[in-house]
Amino acid sequence: MNIYDISRRAGVSIATVSRVLNGSGKVSEATRQKILSIIEETGYTPNAFARGLGLNTMHTIGILCADSSDSFLALAIYLLEQGLRAHGYDSLLCCTGYDPQVRRQYLDLLLSKRVDAVILVGSNFVEAKPEYNQYILDAAREIPVVIVNGYLEGPQIYCSLCDDYEALHLATTRFAIQGRKRLLYLYRTLSYSGRRKLAGFEDACRSLGLPQEQFYSACVNGTIYETRDYLKNLWEQRKFDAILTSDDEMAIGALKFARVQGLSVPQDLSILGYNNSKLGLCCDPELSTVDNQLGFACTSAISLLTKALAKEPVPSRIILSGQILHRGTTDRAFAQVGENQKNPIQGE
């Protein structure tokens, strides 16, 4: 039994059956009851495609992420799926990996499924080379595209993200003002977010007038223990008294390095993570970190999407300010610098 069978038995069009399934008021009460009786009699369960026939909407949103095993992306997916469900939308999730060609194929797949919109989760979808982003711009000509934690300018593209540049700039400035003189920044990738974080760190160091030999950045895309071992080798070449990282997992690796090196945290070495994940509460001392407001970013993304689908005025992006959380891996002097920091939400 399918929607075609229901329409034949009721003597109405497929569009009329679809309107009843979606609760549309544009059906007479007698016809509605007739269709509902047939549905109950046959035990028919509509699928998303059937519900969308005749209404030009599937009430389904496609979600693309690179790796659902990543704790940050996994939380974002959960928050988005819950929020979409609360607004009456189903979700289709595709895990693309990091190959641009595969991402393009998955996006084409979602378009073929007639989804109402697509959410791209993670700044890694926004490439530095404009030509690599063309497939996203092409998709946005057909349906709204929302990017969480990244920014790409274009018609029907809406972005919800944290100001990673400002967060790293502020954290770096705090360390320098409190007297840390040898700063190290560790990052994994140069995604959109990665580029913004690195620029925030380097610009802060330069604006503070730190000599080049007093600040250093390095790409270390490895496990907690690989990060620890990298720092052990680096320590033999240059010493540092503060480590900033692009995610909490790398910061945990830095904490393990400090322990095996016999360094006291935060007295000898201060450590700052990023993302405010649960990992930061599982270590001793607990990890100071930057909360990039993922919950607000996902809520804002859904707000942008639903307004865009309703053809309401909507800003092209919402920018959130990160919040620096002082715990056990930074000292009191760090926490007291700029403690009146606010966290405004800005729409553009």
ZADO-1210 file (C-alpha; in nm, 4 decimals, padded with zeros to 6 digits):
<atoms>
<atom x="00.0000" y="00.0000" z="00.0000" code="MET" pos="1"/>
<atom x="00.1338" y="00.3408" z="-00.1011" code="ASN" pos="2"/>
<atom x="00.0086" y="00.6929" z="-00.1563" code="ILE" pos="3"/>
<atom x="-00.1049" y="00.6083" z="-00.5087" code="TYR" pos="4"/>
<atom x="-00.3265" y="00.3277" z="-00.3757" code="ASP" pos="5"/>
<atom x="-00.4738" y="00.5620" z="-00.1136" code="ILE" pos="6"/>
<atom x="-00.5577" y="00.8221" z="-00.3785" code="SER" pos="7"/>
<atom x="-00.7241" y="00.5639" z="-00.6052" code="ARG" pos="8"/>
<atom x="-00.9375" y="00.4180" z="-00.3254" code="ARG" pos="9"/>
<atom x="-01.0426" y="00.7637" z="-00.2099" code="ALA" pos="10"/>
<atom x="-01.1035" y="00.8881" z="-00.5632" code="GLY" pos="11"/>
<atom x="-00.8876" y="01.1973" z="-00.5111" code="VAL" pos="12"/>
<atom x="-00.5530" y="01.3242" z="-00.6372" code="SER" pos="13"/>
<atom x="-00.2167" y="01.2400" z="-00.4847" code="ILE" pos="14"/>
<atom x="-00.1814" y="01.6073" z="-00.3913" code="ALA" pos="15"/>
<atom x="-00.5024" y="01.5898" z="-00.1870" code="THR" pos="16"/>
<atom x="-00.3783" y="01.2833" z="00.0021" code="VAL" pos="17"/>
<atom x="-00.0479" y="01.4620" z="00.0637" code="SER" pos="18"/>
<atom x="-00.2301" y="01.7662" z="00.2024" code="ARG" pos="19"/>
<atom x="-00.4196" y="01.5479" z="00.4472" code="VAL" pos="20"/>
<atom x="-00.0980" y="01.3751" z="00.5565" code="LEU" pos="21"/>
<atom x="00.0625" y="01.7149" z="00.6198" code="ASN" pos="22"/>
<atom x="-00.2376" y="01.8633" z="00.7993" code="GLY" pos="23"/>
<atom x="-00.3165" y="02.1236" z="00.5345" code="SER" pos="24"/>
<atom x="-00.6462" y="02.3056" z="00.5786" code="GLY" pos="25"/>
<atom x="-00.7176" y="02.3152" z="00.2029" code="LYS" pos="26"/>
<atom x="-00.9235" y="01.9931" z="00.2083" code="VAL" pos="27"/>
<atom x="-01.2929" y="01.9540" z="00.2896" code="SER" pos="28"/>
<atom x="-01.3739" y="01.7788" z="00.6141" code="GLU" pos="29"/>
<atom x="-01.5635" y="01.5025" z="00.4355" code="ALA" pos="30"/>
<atom x="-01.2709" y="01.4286" z="00.2049" code="THR" pos="31"/>
<atom x="-01.0278" y="01.4418" z="00.4959" code="ARG" pos="32"/>
<atom x="-01.2271" y="01.1897" z="00.6974" code="GLN" pos="33"/>
<atom x="-01.2606" y="00.9613" z="00.3942" code="LYS" pos="34"/>
<atom x="-00.8844" y="00.9569" z="00.3413" code="ILE" pos="35"/>
<atom x="-00.8077" y="00.9126" z="00.7116" code="LEU" pos="36"/>
<atom x="-01.0488" y="00.6191" z="00.7299" code="SER" pos="37"/>
<atom x="-00.8746" y="00.4466" z="00.4379" code="ILE" pos="38"/>
<atom x="-00.5342" y="00.5108" z="00.5989" code="ILE" pos="39"/>
<atom x="-00.6526" y="00.3620" z="00.9278" code="GLU" pos="40"/>
<atom x="-00.8165" y="00.0654" z="00.7542" code="GLU" pos="41"/>
<atom x="-00.5067" y="-00.0212" z="00.5516" code="THR" pos="42"/>
<atom x="-00.2480" y="00.0609" z="00.8195" code="GLY" pos="43"/>
<atom x="-00.0658" y="00.2849" z="00.5728" code="TYR" pos="44"/>
<atom x="00.2462" y="00.4608" z="00.7043" code="THR" pos="45"/>
<atom x="00.3550" y="00.7567" z="00.4880" code="PRO" pos="46"/>
<atom x="00.7196" y="00.8157" z="00.4075" code="ASN" pos="47"/>
<atom x="00.8839" y="01.1532" z="00.3616" code="ALA" pos="48"/>
<atom x="00.8600" y="01.1405" z="-00.0174" code="PHE" pos="49"/>
<atom x="00.4876" y="01.0675" z="-00.0096" code="ALA" pos="50"/>
<atom x="00.4208" y="01.3507" z="00.2339" code="ARG" pos="51"/>
<atom x="00.5984" y="01.5946" z="00.0045" code="GLY" pos="52"/>
<atom x="00.4103" y="01.5121" z="-00.3157" code="LEU" pos="53"/>
<atom x="00.1948" y="01.7992" z="-00.4345" code="GLY" pos="54"/>
<atom x="00.3124" y="02.0392" z="-00.1622" code="LEU" pos="55"/>
<atom x="00.6571" y="02.1251" z="-00.3005" code="ASN" pos="56"/>
<atom x="00.8149" y="02.0394" z="00.0331" code="THR" pos="57"/>
<atom x="00.9564" y="01.7216" z="00.1800" code="MET" pos="58"/>
<atom x="00.9824" y="01.8631" z="00.5329" code="HIS" pos="59"/>
<atom x="01.3283" y="01.7073" z="00.5244" code="THR" pos="60"/>
<atom x="01.6652" y="01.8762" z="00.5766" code="ILE" pos="61"/>
<atom x="01.9929" y="01.7285" z="00.4587" code="GLY" pos="62"/>
<atom x="02.2864" y="01.7418" z="00.6989" code="ILE" pos="63"/>
<atom x="02.6436" y="01.6999" z="00.5791" code="LEU" pos="64"/>
<atom x="02.9369" y="01.6525" z="00.8157" code="CYS" pos="65"/>
<atom x="03.2879" y="01.5253" z="00.7584" code="ALA" pos="66"/>
<atom x="03.3169" y="01.2802" z="01.0492" code="ASP" pos="67"/>
<atom x="03.0403" y="01.1951" z="01.2965" code="SER" pos="68"/>
<atom x="03.2933" y="01.0285" z="01.5288" code="SER" pos="69"/>
<atom x="03.4418" y="01.3716" z="01.6019" code="ASP" pos="70"/>
<atom x="03.2947" y="01.4777" z="01.9377" code="SER" pos="71"/>
<atom x="03.2410" y="01.8399" z="01.8298" code="PHE" pos="72"/>
<atom x="03.0631" y="01.7439" z="01.5074" code="LEU" pos="73"/>
<atom x="02.8648" y="01.4678" z="01.6784" code="ALA" pos="74"/>
<atom x="02.7255" y="01.7142" z="01.9326" code="LEU" pos="75"/>
<atom x="02.6400" y="01.9603" z="01.6575" code="ALA" pos="76"/>
<atom x="02.4524" y="01.6893" z="01.4646" code="ILE" pos="77"/>
<atom x="02.2561" y="01.5933" z="01.7752" code="TYR" pos="78"/>
<atom x="02.1595" y="01.9539" z="01.8505" code="LEU" pos="79"/>
<atom x="02.0584" y="02.0207" z="01.4914" code="LEU" pos="80"/>
<atom x="01.8525" y="01.7028" z="01.4572" code="GLU" pos="81"/>
<atom x="01.6677" y="01.7745" z="01.7817" code="GLN" pos="82"/>
<atom x="01.6007" y="02.1335" z="01.6807" code="GLY" pos="83"/>
<atom x="01.4799" y="02.0388" z="01.3341" code="LEU" pos="84"/>
<atom x="01.2476" y="01.7747" z="01.4759" code="ARG" pos="85"/>
<atom x="01.0964" y="02.0360" z="01.7090" code="ALA" pos="86"/>
<atom x="01.0148" y="02.2406" z="01.3979" code="HIS" pos="87"/>
<atom x="00.8552" y="01.9447" z="01.2199" code="GLY" pos="88"/>
<atom x="01.1459" y="01.8522" z="00.9928" code="TYR" pos="89"/>
<atom x="01.3051" y="01.5133" z="00.9349" code="ASP" pos="90"/>
<atom x="01.6817" y="01.4866" z="00.8756" code="SER" pos="91"/>
<atom x="01.9019" y="01.2970" z="00.6326" code="LEU" pos="92"/>
<atom x="02.2634" y="01.2688" z="00.7509" code="LEU" pos="93"/>
<atom x="02.5612" y="01.2069" z="00.5221" code="CYS" pos="94"/>
<atom x="02.9176" y="01.1713" z="00.6537" code="CYS" pos="95"/>
<atom x="03.1386" y="01.2855" z="00.3685" code="THR" pos="96"/>
<atom x="03.4965" y="01.2603" z="00.4882" code="GLY" pos="97"/>
<atom x="03.7312" y="01.5332" z="00.3697" code="TYR" pos="98"/>
<atom x="03.7588" y="01.4611" z="-00.0039" code="ASP" pos="99"/>
<atom x="03.6042" y="01.7561" z="-00.1961" code="PRO" pos="100"/>
<atom x="03.4821" y="01.5265" z="-00.4742" code="GLN" pos="101"/>
<atom x="03.2997" y="01.2994" z="-00.2296" code="VAL" pos="102"/>
<atom x="03.1412" y="01.6007" z="-00.0618" code="ARG" pos="103"/>
<atom x="03.0121" y="01.7184" z="-00.3971" code="ARG" pos="104"/>
<atom x="02.8651" y="01.3752" z="-00.4672" code="GLN" pos="105"/>
<atom x="02.6848" y="01.3635" z="-00.1331" code="TYR" pos="106"/>
<atom x="02.5435" y="01.7119" z="-00.1806" code="LEU" pos="107"/>
<atom x="02.4145" y="01.6088" z="-00.5238" code="ASP" pos="108"/>
<atom x="02.2602" y="01.3018" z="-00.3617" code="LEU" pos="109"/>
<atom x="02.0698" y="01.5143" z="-00.1107" code="LEU" pos="110"/>
<atom x="01.9469" y="01.7423" z="-00.3893" code="LEU" pos="111"/>
<atom x="01.8187" y="01.4370" z="-00.5745" code="SER" pos="112"/>
<atom x="01.6215" y="01.3429" z="-00.2623" code="LYS" pos="113"/>
<atom x="01.4394" y="01.6772" z="-00.2896" code="ARG" pos="114"/>
<atom x="01.5390" y="01.7985" z="00.0568" code="VAL" pos="115"/>
<atom x="01.4102" y="02.1448" z="00.1490" code="ASP" pos="116"/>
<atom x="01.7509" y="02.2730" z="00.2566" code="ALA" pos="117"/>
<atom x="02.1005" y="02.1560" z="00.3480" code="VAL" pos="118"/>
<atom x="02.3074" y="02.2217" z="00.6596" code="ILE" pos="119"/>
<atom x="02.6857" y="02.1912" z="00.6323" code="LEU" pos="120"/>
<atom x="02.8348" y="02.1197" z="00.9749" code="VAL" pos="121"/>
<atom x="03.1935" y="02.2307" z="01.0255" code="GLY" pos="122"/>
<atom x="03.4201" y="02.4967" z="00.8838" code="SER" pos="123"/>
<atom x="03.6122" y="02.2373" z="00.6785" code="ASN" pos="124"/>
<atom x="03.3457" y="02.2682" z="00.4070" code="PHE" pos="125"/>
<atom x="03.4645" y="02.6208" z="00.3269" code="VAL" pos="126"/>
<atom x="03.7870" y="02.5901" z="00.1285" code="GLU" pos="127"/>
<atom x="04.0506" y="02.8616" z="00.0900" code="ALA" pos="128"/>
<atom x="04.0366" y="02.8323" z="-00.2903" code="LYS" pos="129"/>
<atom x="03.7097" y="02.9820" z="-00.4237" code="PRO" pos="130"/>
<atom x="03.6755" y="02.7255" z="-00.7035" code="GLU" pos="131"/>
<atom x="03.6473" y="02.4464" z="-00.4461" code="TYR" pos="132"/>
<atom x="03.3357" y="02.6120" z="-00.3030" code="ASN" pos="133"/>
<atom x="03.1510" y="02.6464" z="-00.6332" code="GLN" pos="134"/>
<atom x="02.9417" y="02.3317" z="-00.5801" code="TYR" pos="135"/>
<atom x="02.7983" y="02.4878" z="-00.2631" code="ILE" pos="136"/>
<atom x="02.7104" y="02.8082" z="-00.4495" code="LEU" pos="137"/>
<atom x="02.5488" y="02.5993" z="-00.7225" code="ASP" pos="138"/>
<atom x="02.3370" y="02.4079" z="-00.4693" code="ALA" pos="139"/>
<atom x="02.2270" y="02.7347" z="-00.3080" code="ALA" pos="140"/>
<atom x="02.0671" y="02.8378" z="-00.6364" code="ARG" pos="141"/>
<atom x="01.8154" y="02.5579" z="-00.5780" code="GLU" pos="142"/>
<atom x="01.7644" y="02.5459" z="-00.2001" code="ILE" pos="143"/>
<atom x="01.8842" y="02.7328" z="00.1107" code="PRO" pos="144"/>
<atom x="02.2245" y="02.6260" z="00.2430" code="VAL" pos="145"/>
<atom x="02.3188" y="02.6850" z="00.6066" code="VAL" pos="146"/>
<atom x="02.6784" y="02.6564" z="00.7286" code="ILE" pos="147"/>
<atom x="02.7541" y="02.5971" z="01.0969" code="VAL" pos="148"/>
<atom x="03.0970" y="02.7217" z="01.2108" code="ASN" pos="149"/>
<atom x="03.1992" y="02.8559" z="00.8717" code="GLY" pos="150"/>
<atom x="03.1341" y="03.1458" z="00.6363" code="TYR" pos="151"/>
<atom x="03.0776" y="03.1604" z="00.2636" code="LEU" pos="152"/>
<atom x="02.9169" y="03.4554" z="00.0902" code="GLU" pos="153"/>
<atom x="02.6471" y="03.3911" z="-00.1685" code="GLY" pos="154"/>
<atom x="02.2717" y="03.4073" z="-00.2396" code="PRO" pos="155"/>
<atom x="02.0673" y="03.1704" z="-00.0203" code="GLN" pos="156"/>
<atom x="02.3730" y="03.0875" z="00.1944" code="ILE" pos="157"/>
<atom x="02.3306" y="03.1524" z="00.5669" code="TYR" pos="158"/>
<atom x="02.6035" y="03.1104" z="00.8274" code="CYS" pos="159"/>
<atom x="02.6109" y="03.0713" z="01.2043" code="SER" pos="160"/>
<atom x="02.9550" y="03.0818" z="01.3595" code="LEU" pos="161"/>
<atom x="03.1771" y="03.1868" z="01.6458" code="CYS" pos="162"/>
<atom x="03.4233" y="03.4726" z="01.6032" code="ASP" pos="163"/>
<atom x="03.7266" y="03.2431" z="01.6340" code="ASP" pos="164"/>
<atom x="03.9651" y="03.5218" z="01.5346" code="TYR" pos="165"/>
<atom x="03.8585" y="03.7441" z="01.8229" code="GLU" pos="166"/>
<atom x="03.8587" y="03.4552" z="02.0730" code="ALA" pos="167"/>
<atom x="04.2203" y="03.3576" z="01.9954" code="LEU" pos="168"/>
<atom x="04.3278" y="03.7214" z="01.9752" code="HIS" pos="169"/>
<atom x="04.1830" y="03.7885" z="02.3208" code="LEU" pos="170"/>
<atom x="04.3262" y="03.4712" z="02.4766" code="ALA" pos="171"/>
<atom x="04.6721" y="03.5425" z="02.3341" code="THR" pos="172"/>
<atom x="04.6568" y="03.8991" z="02.4621" code="THR" pos="173"/>
<atom x="04.5603" y="03.7779" z="02.8087" code="ARG" pos="174"/>
<atom x="04.8602" y="03.5457" z="02.8252" code="PHE" pos="175"/>
<atom x="05.0983" y="03.8208" z="02.7163" code="ALA" pos="176"/>
<atom x="04.9561" y="04.0777" z="02.9591" code="ILE" pos="177"/>
<atom x="04.9814" y="03.8383" z="03.2514" code="GLN" pos="178"/>
<atom x="05.3506" y="03.7885" z="03.1759" code="GLY" pos="179"/>
<atom x="05.3738" y="03.4765" z="02.9600" code="ARG" pos="180"/>
<atom x="05.6610" y="03.5429" z="02.7221" code="LYS" pos="181"/>
<atom x="05.6942" y="03.2281" z="02.5096" code="ARG" pos="182"/>
<atom x="05.3662" y="03.1408" z="02.3429" code="LEU" pos="183"/>
<atom x="05.2879" y="02.8308" z="02.1380" code="LEU" pos="184"/>
<atom x="04.9749" y="02.7696" z="01.9301" code="TYR" pos="185"/>
<atom x="04.8845" y="02.4201" z="01.8087" code="LEU" pos="186"/>
<atom x="04.6249" y="02.3570" z="01.5373" code="TYR" pos="187"/>
<atom x="04.5056" y="02.0655" z="01.3233" code="ARG" pos="188"/>
<atom x="04.3890" y="02.2077" z="00.9919" code="THR" pos="189"/>
<atom x="04.3602" y="02.5310" z="00.8004" code="LEU" pos="190"/>
<atom x="03.9851" y="02.5115" z="00.7548" code="SER" pos="191"/>
<atom x="03.7921" y="02.8387" z="00.7625" code="TYR" pos="192"/>
<atom x="03.7833" y="02.8256" z="01.1425" code="SER" pos="193"/>
<atom x="04.1458" y="02.7102" z="01.1541" code="GLY" pos="194"/>
<atom x="04.2610" y="03.0025" z="00.9427" code="ARG" pos="195"/>
<atom x="04.0704" y="03.2487" z="01.1590" code="ARG" pos="196"/>
<atom x="04.2143" y="03.1096" z="01.4827" code="LYS" pos="197"/>
<atom x="04.5708" y="03.1144" z="01.3511" code="LEU" pos="198"/>
<atom x="04.5319" y="03.4713" z="01.2277" code="ALA" pos="199"/>
<atom x="04.3944" y="03.5775" z="01.5670" code="GLY" pos="200"/>
<atom x="04.6950" y="03.4292" z="01.7458" code="PHE" pos="201"/>
<atom x="04.9576" y="03.5719" z="01.5108" code="GLU" pos="202"/>
<atom x="04.7987" y="03.9173" z="01.4845" code="ASP" pos="203"/>
<atom x="04.7757" y="03.9443" z="01.8621" code="ALA" pos="204"/>
<atom x="05.1433" y="03.8559" z="01.9021" code="CYS" pos="205"/>
<atom x="05.2461" y="04.1121" z="01.6434" code="ARG" pos="206"/>
<atom x="05.0219" y="04.3863" z="01.7811" code="SER" pos="207"/>
<atom x="05.1707" y="04.3260" z="02.1261" code="LEU" pos="208"/>
<atom x="05.5179" y="04.3740" z="01.9791" code="GLY" pos="209"/>
<atom x="05.6399" y="04.0256" z="02.0715" code="LEU" pos="210"/>
<atom x="05.9658" y="03.9322" z="01.8973" code="PRO" pos="211"/>
<atom x="05.9293" y="03.6515" z="01.6416" code="GLN" pos="212"/>
<atom x="06.1285" y="03.4126" z="01.8594" code="GLU" pos="213"/>
<atom x="05.8728" y="03.4488" z="02.1428" code="GLN" pos="214"/>
<atom x="05.5741" y="03.3014" z="01.9598" code="PHE" pos="215"/>
<atom x="05.5413" y="02.9933" z="01.7465" code="TYR" pos="216"/>
<atom x="05.2610" y="02.7969" z="01.5764" code="SER" pos="217"/>
<atom x="05.2581" y="02.4387" z="01.4529" code="ALA" pos="218"/>
<atom x="05.0174" y="02.2015" z="01.2780" code="CYS" pos="219"/>
<atom x="04.9854" y="01.8752" z="01.4705" code="VAL" pos="220"/>
<atom x="04.6977" y="01.6633" z="01.3401" code="ASN" pos="221"/>
<atom x="04.7468" y="01.3677" z="01.5690" code="GLY" pos="222"/>
<atom x="04.6141" y="01.1869" z="01.8745" code="THR" pos="223"/>
<atom x="04.6527" y="01.2972" z="02.2348" code="ILE" pos="224"/>
<atom x="04.9702" y="01.0914" z="02.2688" code="TYR" pos="225"/>
<atom x="05.1115" y="01.2077" z="01.9357" code="GLU" pos="226"/>
<atom x="05.0589" y="01.5658" z="02.0517" code="THR" pos="227"/>
<atom x="05.2387" y="01.4833" z="02.3775" code="ARG" pos="228"/>
<atom x="05.5333" y="01.3321" z="02.1894" code="ASP" pos="229"/>
<atom x="05.5509" y="01.6231" z="01.9455" code="TYR" pos="230"/>
<atom x="05.5781" y="01.8643" z="02.2368" code="LEU" pos="231"/>
<atom x="05.8507" y="01.6544" z="02.3987" code="LYS" pos="232"/>
<atom x="06.0594" y="01.6847" z="02.0816" code="ASN" pos="233"/>
<atom x="05.9809" y="02.0536" z="02.0381" code="LEU" pos="234"/>
<atom x="06.0794" y="02.1259" z="02.3989" code="TRP" pos="235"/>
<atom x="06.4368" y="02.0286" z="02.3148" code="GLU" pos="236"/>
<atom x="06.4491" y="02.3049" z="02.0512" code="GLN" pos="237"/>
<atom x="06.2515" y="02.5831" z="02.2154" code="ARG" pos="238"/>
<atom x="06.0896" y="02.6392" z="02.5533" code="LYS" pos="239"/>
<atom x="05.7398" y="02.7807" z="02.6031" code="PHE" pos="240"/>
<atom x="05.5360" y="02.8879" z="02.9041" code="ASP" pos="241"/>
<atom x="05.1855" y="02.8971" z="02.7511" code="ALA" pos="242"/>
<atom x="05.0158" y="02.6687" z="02.4995" code="ILE" pos="243"/>
<atom x="04.6995" y="02.7587" z="02.3128" code="LEU" pos="244"/>
<atom x="04.5289" y="02.4900" z="02.1046" code="THR" pos="245"/>
<atom x="04.2567" y="02.4692" z="01.8405" code="SER" pos="246"/>
<atom x="04.0648" y="02.1978" z="02.0304" code="ASP" pos="247"/>
<atom x="04.0473" y="02.0398" z="02.3744" code="ASP" pos="248"/>
<atom x="04.1960" y="01.7080" z="02.2652" code="GLU" pos="249"/>
<atom x="04.5239" y="01.8751" z="02.1713" code="MET" pos="250"/>
<atom x="04.5200" y="02.0595" z="02.5024" code="ALA" pos="251"/>
<atom x="04.4903" y="01.7259" z="02.6863" code="ILE" pos="252"/>
<atom x="04.7988" y="01.6134" z="02.4933" code="GLY" pos="253"/>
<atom x="04.9764" y="01.9264" z="02.6163" code="ALA" pos="254"/>
<atom x="04.8718" y="01.8456" z="02.9723" code="LEU" pos="255"/>
<atom x="05.0186" y="01.4953" z="02.9412" code="LYS" pos="256"/>
<atom x="05.3392" y="01.6467" z="02.8061" code="PHE" pos="257"/>
<atom x="05.3646" y="01.8734" z="03.1098" code="ALA" pos="258"/>
<atom x="05.3243" y="01.5767" z="03.3423" code="ARG" pos="259"/>
<atom x="05.5952" y="01.3641" z="03.1805" code="VAL" pos="260"/>
<atom x="05.8237" y="01.6688" z="03.1575" code="GLN" pos="261"/>
<atom x="05.7781" y="01.7463" z="03.5253" code="GLY" pos="262"/>
<atom x="05.6266" y="02.0904" z="03.4616" code="LEU" pos="263"/>
<atom x="05.3770" y="02.2355" z="03.7056" code="SER" pos="264"/>
<atom x="05.0460" y="02.3484" z="03.5520" code="VAL" pos="265"/>
<atom x="04.9652" y="02.6352" z="03.5496" code="PRO" pos="266"/>
<atom x="05.2722" y="02.7729" z="03.7286" code="GLN" pos="267"/>
<atom x="05.5368" y="02.6584" z="03.4806" code="ASP" pos="268"/>
<atom x="05.3086" y="02.6065" z="03.1847" code="LEU" pos="269"/>
<atom x="04.9603" y="02.7443" z="03.1162" code="SER" pos="270"/>
<atom x="04.7328" y="02.5533" z="02.8752" code="ILE" pos="271"/>
<atom x="04.4177" y="02.6654" z="02.6967" code="LEU" pos="272"/>
<atom x="04.1895" y="02.4390" z="02.4935" code="GLY" pos="273"/>
<atom x="03.9053" y="02.5197" z="02.2556" code="TYR" pos="274"/>
<atom x="03.5427" y="02.3999" z="02.2117" code="ASN" pos="275"/>
<atom x="03.4553" y="02.3474" z="02.5806" code="ASN" pos="276"/>
<atom x="03.4080" y="01.9727" z="02.5349" code="SER" pos="277"/>
<atom x="03.3464" y="01.7201" z="02.8119" code="LYS" pos="278"/>
<atom x="03.7098" y="01.6121" z="02.7792" code="LEU" pos="279"/>
<atom x="03.8109" y="01.9260" z="02.9620" code="GLY" pos="280"/>
<atom x="03.6245" y="01.8152" z="03.2742" code="LEU" pos="281"/>
<atom x="03.7775" y="01.4655" z="03.2756" code="CYS" pos="282"/>
<atom x="04.1387" y="01.5700" z="03.3326" code="CYS" pos="283"/>
<atom x="04.3260" y="01.6893" z="03.6395" code="ASP" pos="284"/>
<atom x="04.3523" y="01.9828" z="03.6605" code="PRO" pos="285"/>
<atom x="04.0360" y="02.0645" z="03.4701" code="GLU" pos="286"/>
<atom x="04.1038" y="02.2340" z="03.1391" code="LEU" pos="287"/>
<atom x="04.0680" y="02.6040" z="03.0750" code="SER" pos="288"/>
<atom x="03.9093" y="02.6438" z="02.7347" code="THR" pos="289"/>
<atom x="03.7197" y="02.8652" z="02.4927" code="VAL" pos="290"/>
<atom x="03.3479" y="02.7990" z="02.4708" code="ASP" pos="291"/>
<atom x="03.2642" y="02.8643" z="02.1060" code="ASN" pos="292"/>
<atom x="02.8902" y="02.8651" z="02.1819" code="GLN" pos="293"/>
<atom x="02.8055" y="02.5574" z="01.9730" code="LEU" pos="294"/>
<atom x="02.4569" y="02.5319" z="02.1224" code="GLY" pos="295"/>
<atom x="02.3754" y="02.8904" z="02.0260" code="PHE" pos="296"/>
<atom x="02.5307" y="02.8369" z="01.6825" code="ALA" pos="297"/>
<atom x="02.3031" y="02.5399" z="01.6127" code="CYS" pos="298"/>
<atom x="01.9944" y="02.7174" z="01.7456" code="THR" pos="299"/>
<atom x="02.0764" y="03.0207" z="01.5335" code="SER" pos="300"/>
<atom x="02.1346" y="02.8006" z="01.2278" code="ALA" pos="301"/>
<atom x="01.7862" y="02.6498" z="01.2612" code="ILE" pos="302"/>
<atom x="01.6367" y="02.9962" z="01.3076" code="SER" pos="303"/>
<atom x="01.8081" y="03.1166" z="00.9896" code="LEU" pos="304"/>
<atom x="01.6897" y="02.8098" z="00.7998" code="LEU" pos="305"/>
<atom x="01.3248" y="02.8191" z="00.9066" code="THR" pos="306"/>
<atom x="01.2984" y="03.1907" z="00.8310" code="LYS" pos="307"/>
<atom x="01.4619" y="03.1427" z="00.4923" code="ALA" pos="308"/>
<atom x="01.2196" y="02.8605" z="00.4080" code="LEU" pos="309"/>
<atom x="00.9292" y="03.0819" z="00.5147" code="ALA" pos="310"/>
<atom x="01.0615" y="03.3576" z="00.2852" code="LYS" pos="311"/>
<atom x="01.1037" y="03.5906" z="00.5811" code="GLU" pos="312"/>
<atom x="01.3808" y="03.8539" z="00.6022" code="PRO" pos="313"/>
<atom x="01.6903" y="03.6877" z="00.7417" code="VAL" pos="314"/>
<atom x="02.0538" y="03.7967" z="00.7924" code="PRO" pos="315"/>
<atom x="02.3217" y="03.6220" z="00.5914" code="SER" pos="316"/>
<atom x="02.5165" y="03.5331" z="00.9043" code="ARG" pos="317"/>
<atom x="02.5024" y="03.5328" z="01.2818" code="ILE" pos="318"/>
<atom x="02.8317" y="03.5742" z="01.4649" code="ILE" pos="319"/>
<atom x="02.8758" y="03.4622" z="01.8248" code="LEU" pos="320"/>
<atom x="03.1497" y="03.5740" z="02.0605" code="SER" pos="321"/>
<atom x="03.3510" y="03.2955" z="02.2240" code="GLY" pos="322"/>
<atom x="03.3761" y="03.2857" z="02.6017" code="GLN" pos="323"/>
<atom x="03.7061" y="03.2083" z="02.7734" code="ILE" pos="324"/>
<atom x="03.6504" y="02.9679" z="03.0640" code="LEU" pos="325"/>
<atom x="03.9170" y="02.9759" z="03.3352" code="HIS" pos="326"/>
<atom x="03.9704" y="02.6470" z="03.5150" code="ARG" pos="327"/>
<atom x="04.2771" y="02.4694" z="03.6483" code="GLY" pos="328"/>
<atom x="04.5248" y="02.5005" z="03.3607" code="THR" pos="329"/>
<atom x="04.5453" y="02.8812" z="03.3681" code="THR" pos="330"/>
<atom x="04.6248" y="03.0944" z="03.6714" code="ASP" pos="331"/>
<atom x="04.4275" y="03.3706" z="03.8366" code="ARG" pos="332"/>
<atom x="04.6128" y="03.6491" z="03.6591" code="ALA" pos="333"/>
<atom x="04.4947" y="03.5092" z="03.3243" code="PHE" pos="334"/>
<atom x="04.1352" y="03.4923" z="03.4455" code="ALA" pos="335"/>
<atom x="04.1352" y="03.8515" z="03.5702" code="GLN" pos="336"/>
<atom x="04.2441" y="04.0043" z="03.2397" code="VAL" pos="337"/>
<atom x="03.9341" y="04.1296" z="03.0564" code="GLY" pos="338"/>
<atom x="03.6980" y="03.9520" z="03.2950" code="GLU" pos="339"/>
<atom x="03.4173" y="04.1876" z="03.1913" code="ASN" pos="340"/>
<atom x="03.4134" y="04.0320" z="02.8449" code="GLN" pos="341"/>
<atom x="03.0628" y="04.0086" z="02.7000" code="LYS" pos="342"/>
<atom x="02.9199" y="03.7617" z="02.4511" code="ASN" pos="343"/>
<atom x="02.6936" y="03.9500" z="02.2090" code="PRO" pos="344"/>
<atom x="02.5188" y="03.7840" z="01.9170" code="ILE" pos="345"/>
<atom x="02.5451" y="03.9882" z="01.5983" code="GLN" pos="346"/>
<atom x="02.3432" y="03.9515" z="01.2804" code="GLY" pos="347"/>
<atom x="02.4572" y="04.0790" z="00.9448" code="GLU" pos="348"/>
</atoms>
